[in-house]
């Protein structure tokens, strides 16, 4: 399938070579790409602090806006400390590489994002049963090594948020949890706080959460959340001092956009609840409770939606050789008539299958 090239911002309605179409894809869950109030804050931040900070966070000259934004992020998730990075990929690699030594043994959960993988000799596990068996064996046979379990909070297969069922049978007091919450922070949890608080309640040996902030929170940056002691240790790693930070303008937005985030989250929650209630019976889907992404594995759903001028997310994932992924994504920027149009198209697909 050829990609669709457009020359406008992604949004619920887009001008395409085939005319105006509705877009139900991507990861702009809070619908901030075209939000005018959000744009205004972004411009304010860039005008005040510049487009980028050409220096290290460990330099002798530092911008206090980063610390202010990190306190906002820590308060949002409920952690003792948070650190901003230039991307979610860097956040994940920073943490993963910190644990990449003989003191630790890595375990990669099924579907975990590549941002958290630094050990090519230890691939993702194909299922949780095998992972749990191997992890328990490692704890009993290799007490000198601390296991580090890497997982996604939203794995789109229902094994993570909000219940984290596979984790509940593990001796978590002996395991360091590293979780990618890119699809959760800002759109799930208490007031958009994501998964940190729920995972912390499971009492792991140590908890570290990473994320891209370019999804719900709408800024080109990444972040790490953990305890203050663990954060102090992470900041000794060369990737912290050697990598340039995200734009200080983005940090400014994080400090100032709390009201916008909450308003958009309320809209999103209402849209998702409506779509769950009105999702057509007979159209299979996978969805984490309350999350705005609906995966549809049934062949032909994506093509049918496109024929009705509705564009879902549709591409092989996570590699070009992977099966085709079709995902319908609800955002806060959609309106009720958009949701009704989606429901109508899905109902038509269901009738065609009979």
N, C-alpha and C positions, 0 to 999 in steps of 0.2 A: 504494500500500500504506500503510495507516494505521500510524503508529508505535505501539509497545507501551509503555504507561505503567506503571511499577511503583513501589513505595514501599519497596524494600529496596536494599541495596548490590548492585552487579553481582557475580556470582560464578558458579561452575560449575553451581549449582542455584539457581533463582529461583522464588519464588511469584509467579504471574501470574493474571490473571482466568480463564485456561484451565487452571489447576492448576500443579503444580510441573513446570518444564521445564529441560532442560539448556541451558546457554549456551556456545556456541562462537563468540563474537564479541568485539568491542572490542579493546583494546590493552594490557590488564593482563597482559602476558606472564609476569611472575614471580609472578602470583597473589597480590599483596599487599593487595588491597582488603579482604579479610577475615582477613588474617593477624594473629593475636593478638599475637605478639611484635612485629610491625611497629607495630600499634596502640599498644602500650605505649611504644615509643620516641617515637612521635608525640606522645603525651600528655605524656611527660617533657619534650620539647622545648618544647611550648607552655607548660607550667607554669613552666619556667625562664626562657624568653625572651619570652613573650607571644605573642599571636595574630599580630601583625604589627609591623613596624618603621616607625613614622611619621616617617621621615626619609630623606634622601638618603645614598647610599653615600659621597658626598663631604663629608658634614657634619663638623663639628669633633668630634662624638661618634660613635664607630663601634663596632659589635659585632664582636669578634674571631672569632665562630663562622663568619662568612661566609668569612673568609680560610682558616680550617681546612677548611671544606667545599670550597672551591675547590682547595686542595692535594690533597684526596682525589680530586676529579674529575680533576685533571691527572694524578695518579698512575694512576688507572684507565685513562685513554685513552692515556697516554704522551706527553703534550704538556708544553711548558715552563710554560704558564700556562692558567688557566681562569677564567671569570667567571660568576657566577650572575646570572640575571635573573628577573623575575616570571613569565615564560612563554616557551615556545618561539617563539611568534609574535613577541614582542618581541626575542628573541635574533636571529632571522632578519632582522627589519626594521632593527635596530641595525646589523648588518653590511652589509646591502644598501644602506642609506642612506649609510653611511660612504663607500662607493665610488661614490655617485651624483653624480659631477662629471665634468668634461671630460677629466680625466686617464685615465679608464677607459672601456672599452666593455663592456657587459654581454651575456652569452650565457646564455640559459635553456634548460637541457636538457629533453628530453621528460619529462613527468610531474613536473617539479620542484614542490615544495610552494609554495603561494602565500606562505608566510612569507618566502621569499627574493626575492620579486618586488617591486621598487619602481619599475620603469620600464614604464609602460603602453604606451609606444611600441615596446617590444621584447618581444613575446609569447614563450611557449614555442615551441621548434622542434618541428615535427611528427615529425621523425626525426633520428637521429644523423648520417646521411650528409650531409644539408644543413647541419647545424650545423658539422660538422668542416670542410667545404669553406669555409663563410663565415668560420670562425675562422682557418683558415690564410691566407685571403685578407686578413683584417684585419691579421694579423701582418706580412705582406709589404708591404701598402700603407699601413698607418697605424702606423709604428713609434713615433710620439709618444704613442699611446694604449696602455695596458696592458689586455689582455683579462682579464675576470673571468668564469669559468665557474661557474654555479650549478647544482647537481644534487642529487638525492636519492641516498643510499647504498643504500637499499632502495626500488626503484621498482616492485616487484611485476611487473616484466617481464623480470627476469634480466639487465639491462644494468649493474647496479652490483655490490654485494657478491656474492661475495668476489673476483671477478676484474677488474672494472672494465674490461672489454674495450675499449670505445670510447676510453678515455683513453690506452691504450697506444700508439696511433699518433699522438698529438699532441706537439708540442714543449712539454712541460709546464714546462720551465725558463723559458719566456716567459709563462706563464699563472698567474694567481692562481686557486686552486680554493676555492670555498665550497661545503661539502657539508652537507646536512641529514641528521643521523644519528638522528632521533627514534625510528625503528623499529629501530635497531641497537644504540644504547648500552644496556648492561645485559643484552642477550640474544644478541649476536654478538661475534665477536672473542675474543682471549685473555682469559679470565676476565671476559667481559662488557665488555671495553674498547671495543667498537664498531669503527669503521672508521678512526680517526685514524692508527694505526700503519701500516696497509696503504696508505693514501693518501699518507702521508709518505714511504713507501718508493719511490713513483713520482717523487719529487724535483720537485714543482712549484715555481714561483717563490716562492709563499707558500701556505700551507694554513690555512684557517679552517674549523672544524667547528662547527655549531650543532645544538641539539636541544631538544625538550621533554623534561623529566624525568618527565612525568606518565604515561608508558607503563611501560616495564620498571621504572624506579627508584621509581615510585609516589608522587612528591611534586609538588605544584603549583608548578613552577618551570621555568625554562629555563637553558641554559648555552651558553657559547662557549669553544672550545679553539683555541689557536694558539701561536705563538712569543711570547716575552716582549716582544720589540721591537714586534711587531704589536699585542699586547694593550695596551701602553702607548699606542700611537697611537689605537687604538679608544676608549680611555677618555677621550680628549680630545673625543669627539663629545658633543653635548648630550643625546642619548638616554641616555647612561650616567648622568650626574649628575642628569638631570631626571626619571628614572623611579624609582618606589619599588621596593625590592627584594622578593624573595619573603619569605614568612614565615621569621623566624629559627628557628622550630621545625622547618621543613623542612631548613634547613641542618644543624641538630643531628642529624636523622635520617640525613642523608648521611654524617656523621662516624661515627655509631655503628652503622650497619646493615650493615657489610661482611660479617659472618658470615651474616646472613640472606640477603643478596643471593647469596652463593656457594652456600648450601644450595638456594635456590630455583632458581638457574641449573642446578645439577646435575639437579634433578627435571625441569626443562623440557627439557634436552637429551635425557634418557632418553625422555620422552614424544614428542618430535618424531621421534627415531630410530625409535621403535616405529611411529608413524603413517606415516612414509615407507615403512617396510618392509611395512606392511599396508594401504596405500592401494589401493583396488580398481582392478584393471586395467580400463580402459574408462571410467573417470571422469576426464576431462581436468582438469588443474590446472596452475597456475603457482606456483612456490615458489623463493625464493632458498635455496641450499644451507644447511641447518641452521636456517633461520628458521621461526618457529612459525605463520606465516600461509600459507594455501593458497587461492589464488584459483580460483574455478570459474566459467567463462564459459558453461557449457552451460545453456540455458534450462530452467527447471523444477527445478533442484537445490535452490534455496532453499525453494520451496514444498513439495517432497517432504520435506526435513528438518523443516520446521515441522509437517508432518502427523505426524511421528514424535516430536513434542515436543522437537525440537532447534532452537535458535535460532542461526543464523549472523549475521554482519554483513551487512546487505542494505539498500542505499539508493543513490540516484544520486550519483555522485562524479566530479569535485570540485564540480560545480554541480547545482542541481535539474534542469537540462536534460540532464545527462550520462546515459550509459547506466547501467543498473542494475548495481551492483557486488555480487557475492556472494563473501564471504570467510569461510572456516572458520579459526578461530584456536584453537590449542592453548595452554594456560597451565599453569604449574606447579601450580596449584590443582586441576586435573583429576586424576581417579584412573583406574586401568586400566579399571574397568567403564564409565566415561564414554567412553573411547576405543573400547572394544569396541562400545558402543551406536552410536557415530558410524560405525564401520566397517560394522556391520550395516545401518544405514539407507542408507549409500552403496552397499553391495552390492545392496540391494533396488532402488535407483534404476537401477543398471546392468542388472539383470535385466529391468526394465520397458522398457528401451530396445530390447531384442532382439525 
